[in-house]
């Protein structure tokens, strides 16, 4: 694309228009734990404590699995209070929705910037961004009060900063990238599994000469994570390893409850396309439910074609990545 004074608008406007269009004409099918987050923020807004014990176990404003989300939601409500609903519960909910929508913007522009830095085709960034916007998980949760999209936005932004740091050989960008990636973990702890890939991307693209930059980013990320969780532990007054372990186990249920090859095999397509209530039929088929039997033909007619479509798309993506050397590097990184 020829550089001009309108080039920034050409880069900025198309994904923004698609994002506004998509979020304006759709609604979330599942808002997840949004009411749980609203209740926790309301307790603090109404003068309650940020920690307490109840009969069900340890319940905290500082949840291990989503450490930063409730505090950030509370801060967003304090800032947006004059502009949201006068009803406190509705106002907190609106603040979370606005915060999520803004993080969605960060996610799509970070992805577009990332693709533009690793691909020479000017249209590739927009195609990738549009694909993210219309993916089922993103479009659903960006309109909820959950922290999955904010965590994804910080993860993508940190990835983008690491690519820029490698290109500019900038330690400061590497330091900021490390802090941002730690923030992604603070939004949703399982993103910690993806952080190493973002940290080593300079090594993948430019080789061992980038080891110092990667080390700076890794130390920055580790220090930010220690400070983040250390401050929460201090604020909660946890004085022993057993209390810290109980805090982690009682609040980070997402890390341990979703196990099984069958669940993963079904969950990957569901993140890309809307599977509706097909998971119920899939579970009945796997468990041979005698009261609600589902045969292979019934499953194929209702669900298997969607699963096949999703995996065919992923297969085509992998084939395309192996067509170029940088694509092969990205595949092994992923």
HUGI-V837794 format. One record per residue. N is the residue number from 1. RES is the residue in one small letter. PHI is phi in radians with two decimals (999 if undefined). BURIAL is I if it has 24 or more other C-alpha atoms within 12 Angstrom, else O. D_LAST is the distance of its C-alpha to the last C-alpha in whole Angstrom. Layout:
# HUGI-V837794
n->(N:N)
res->(RES:RES)
phi->(PHI:PHI)
burial->(BURIAL:BURIAL)
d_last->(D_LAST:D_LAST)
This chain:
# HUGI-V837794
n->(1:2:3:4:5:6:7:8:9:10:11:12:13:14:15:16:17:18:19:20:21:22:23:24:25:26:27:28:29:30:31:32:33:34:35:36:37:38:39:40:41:42:43:44:45:46:47:48:49:50:51:52:53:54:55:56:57:58:59:60:61:62:63:64:65:66:67:68:69:70:71:72:73:74:75:76:77:78:79:80:81:82:83:84:85:86:87:88:89:90:91:92:93:94:95:96:97:98:99:100:101:102:103:104:105:106:107:108:109:110:111:112:113:114:115:116:117:118:119:120:121:122:123:124:125:126:127:128:129:130:131:132:133:134:135:136:137:138:139:140:141:142:143:144:145:146:147:148:149:150:151:152:153:154:155:156:157:158:159:160:161:162:163:164:165:166:167:168:169:170:171:172:173:174:175:176:177:178:179:180:181:182:183:184:185:186:187:188:189:190:191:192:193:194:195:196:197:198:199:200:201:202:203:204:205:206:207:208:209:210:211:212:213:214:215:216:217:218:219:220:221:222:223:224:225:226:227:228:229:230:231:232:233:234:235:236:237:238:239:240:241:242:243:244:245:246:247:248:249:250:251:252:253:254:255:256:257:258:259:260:261:262:263:264:265:266:267:268:269:270:271:272:273:274:275:276:277:278:279:280:281:282:283:284:285:286:287:288:289:290:291:292:293:294:295:296:297:298:299:300:301:302:303:304:305:306:307:308:309:310:311:312:313:314:315:316:317:318:319:320:321:322:323:324:325:326:327:328:329:330:331:332:333:334)
res->(x:x:x:x:x:x:x:x:x:x:x:x:x:x:x:x:x:x:x:x:x:x:x:x:x:x:x:x:x:x:x:x:x:x:x:x:x:x:x:x:x:x:x:x:x:x:x:x:x:x:x:x:x:x:x:x:x:x:x:x:x:x:x:x:x:x:x:x:x:x:x:x:x:x:x:x:x:x:x:x:x:x:x:x:x:x:x:x:x:x:x:x:x:x:x:x:x:x:x:x:x:x:x:x:x:x:x:x:x:x:x:x:x:x:x:x:x:x:x:x:x:x:x:x:x:x:x:x:x:x:x:x:x:x:x:x:x:x:x:x:x:x:x:x:x:x:x:x:x:x:x:x:x:x:x:x:x:x:x:x:x:x:x:x:x:x:x:x:x:x:x:x:x:x:x:x:x:x:x:x:x:x:x:x:x:x:x:x:x:x:x:x:x:x:x:x:x:x:x:x:x:x:x:x:x:x:x:x:x:x:x:x:x:x:x:x:x:x:x:x:x:x:x:x:x:x:x:x:x:x:x:x:x:x:x:x:x:x:x:x:x:x:x:x:x:x:x:x:x:x:x:x:x:x:x:x:x:x:x:x:x:x:x:x:x:x:x:x:x:x:x:x:x:x:x:x:x:x:x:x:x:x:x:x:x:x:x:x:x:x:x:x:x:x:x:x:x:x:x:x:x:x:x:x:x:x:x:x:x:x:x:x:x:x:x:x:x:x:x:x:x:x:x:x:x:x:x:x:x:x:x:x:x:x)
phi->(999:-1.23:-1.21:-2.72:-1.22:-1.70:-1.12:-1.17:-1.16:-1.09:-1.34:-1.53:-1.25:-0.96:-1.15:-1.13:-1.09:-1.10:-1.13:-1.11:-1.06:-1.16:-1.34:-1.39:-1.79:-2.24:-2.41:-1.23:-1.49:-2.57:-1.67:1.03:-1.62:-0.91:-1.06:-1.14:-1.15:-1.08:-1.06:-1.13:-1.20:-1.09:-1.06:-1.31:-1.04:-1.51:1.63:-1.42:-1.41:-1.51:-2.67:-2.91:-1.89:-2.41:-1.17:-1.47:2.15:-1.52:-2.08:-2.43:-1.14:-1.74:-1.39:-1.04:-1.25:-2.32:-0.98:-1.61:-1.22:-1.11:-1.04:-1.18:-1.12:-1.08:-1.12:-1.09:-1.14:-1.11:-1.29:-1.60:-0.88:-1.20:-1.92:-1.88:-0.98:-1.21:-1.19:-1.11:-1.08:-1.12:-1.15:-1.12:-1.08:-1.11:-1.10:-1.14:-1.15:-1.13:-1.05:-1.10:-1.10:-1.18:-1.13:-1.06:-1.05:-1.04:-1.11:-1.25:-1.28:-1.15:-1.14:-1.12:-1.12:-1.12:-1.13:-1.12:-1.47:-1.96:-2.33:-1.51:-1.42:-1.16:-1.49:-1.13:-1.09:-1.18:-1.09:-1.11:-1.16:-1.09:-1.08:-1.13:-1.03:-1.61:-1.20:-1.06:-1.12:-1.15:-1.14:-1.29:-1.41:-1.24:-1.86:-2.04:-1.86:-1.60:-1.75:-1.16:-1.19:-0.99:-1.12:-1.11:-1.08:-1.19:-1.10:-1.17:-1.13:-1.12:-1.06:-1.07:-1.13:-1.17:-1.13:-1.14:-1.09:-1.16:-1.21:-1.64:0.91:-1.81:-1.20:-1.11:-1.15:-1.16:-1.12:-1.11:-1.04:-1.08:-1.13:-1.10:-1.15:-1.11:-1.10:-1.08:-1.13:-1.15:-1.35:-2.68:-1.00:-1.04:-1.13:-1.06:-1.23:-1.69:-1.03:-0.99:-1.11:-1.18:-1.21:-1.66:-1.03:-1.07:-1.15:-1.18:-1.47:-2.09:1.59:-1.12:-1.10:-1.62:-1.06:-1.16:-1.11:-1.11:-1.12:-1.07:-1.13:-1.14:-1.11:-1.05:-1.12:-1.11:-1.13:-1.11:-1.14:-1.10:-1.09:-1.10:-1.32:-1.13:-1.11:-1.15:-1.08:-1.17:-1.13:-1.44:1.25:-1.38:-1.89:-2.54:-1.12:-1.12:-1.18:-1.12:-1.12:-1.14:-1.05:-1.15:-1.24:-1.42:-1.95:-1.80:-1.11:-1.15:-1.27:-1.98:-1.49:-1.71:-2.11:2.02:-1.10:-1.09:-1.14:-1.15:-1.06:-1.46:-1.24:-1.09:-1.08:-1.15:-1.29:-1.66:-2.28:-1.32:-1.68:1.03:-1.66:-1.10:-1.06:-1.12:-1.17:-1.12:-1.18:-1.10:-1.16:-1.16:-1.63:0.89:-1.01:-1.30:-1.58:-2.32:-1.17:-2.24:-1.54:-1.10:-1.14:-1.08:-1.16:-1.11:-1.19:-1.68:-2.18:-1.10:-1.17:-1.20:-1.10:-1.08:-1.06:-1.12:-1.27:-1.13:-1.11:-1.13:-1.10:-1.10:-1.13:-1.13:-1.05:-1.11:-1.16:-1.31:-1.34:-2.31:-1.11:-1.18:-1.11:-1.13:-1.11:-1.14:-1.09:-1.18:-1.17:-1.28)
burial->(O:O:O:O:O:O:O:O:O:O:I:O:O:O:I:I:O:I:I:I:O:I:I:O:O:O:O:I:O:O:I:O:O:I:O:I:I:I:I:I:I:I:I:I:I:O:O:O:O:I:I:O:O:O:O:O:O:I:I:I:I:I:I:I:I:I:I:I:I:I:I:I:I:I:O:I:I:O:O:O:I:O:O:O:O:O:O:I:I:O:I:I:I:I:I:I:I:I:I:I:I:I:I:I:I:I:I:I:I:I:I:I:I:I:I:I:I:I:O:O:O:O:O:O:I:I:O:I:I:I:I:I:I:I:I:I:I:I:I:I:I:I:I:I:I:I:I:I:I:I:I:I:I:I:I:I:I:I:I:I:I:I:I:I:I:I:O:O:I:O:I:O:I:I:I:I:I:I:I:I:I:I:I:I:I:I:I:I:I:I:I:I:O:I:I:I:I:I:I:I:I:I:I:I:I:O:O:O:O:I:O:O:I:I:I:I:I:I:I:I:I:I:O:I:I:O:O:I:I:O:O:I:I:O:O:I:O:I:O:O:O:O:O:I:O:O:I:I:O:I:I:I:O:O:O:O:O:O:O:O:O:O:O:O:O:I:I:I:I:I:I:I:I:I:I:O:O:I:I:O:I:I:O:O:I:O:O:O:O:O:O:O:O:I:O:O:O:O:I:O:O:O:I:I:O:I:I:O:O:I:O:O:O:O:O:O:O:O:O:O:O:O:O:O:O:O:O:O:I:I:O:O:O:O)
d_last->(29:32:32:35:36:34:31:30:31:29:26:27:29:27:24:27:29:27:25:29:30:27:28:32:32:30:30:28:29:28:28:27:28:30:33:32:31:34:37:35:36:39:40:40:41:44:45:43:41:38:38:40:40:41:42:39:37:36:35:34:33:31:28:26:23:24:25:26:26:30:31:29:31:34:34:33:36:38:38:38:41:43:41:40:42:45:44:42:40:39:39:36:34:35:34:30:30:31:28:25:26:26:23:22:23:21:18:19:20:17:15:18:18:14:14:18:17:15:16:20:21:23:22:18:18:21:19:16:18:20:18:16:20:21:18:20:19:19:22:24:23:23:27:27:28:25:22:19:19:20:17:15:17:17:13:13:16:15:12:15:17:15:15:19:20:18:20:23:23:24:24:25:22:20:22:22:18:18:21:19:16:19:20:17:17:21:21:19:18:15:13:14:11:8:11:10:7:9:12:11:10:14:14:11:13:17:17:19:21:19:19:22:20:17:20:22:19:18:22:22:19:21:25:24:23:26:28:27:27:30:32:31:32:35:36:36:38:36:38:37:34:35:35:32:30:32:31:27:28:30:28:24:25:22:20:22:24:21:20:21:19:21:20:17:17:19:18:14:17:19:17:17:21:24:25:28:29:28:26:30:31:28:29:32:31:29:32:35:37:40:42:39:38:35:35:33:34:34:31:30:32:31:27:26:26:23:21:21:21:18:16:18:16:13:14:15:12:11:14:14:11:13:16:15:14:12:10:10:9:6:5:5:4:0)
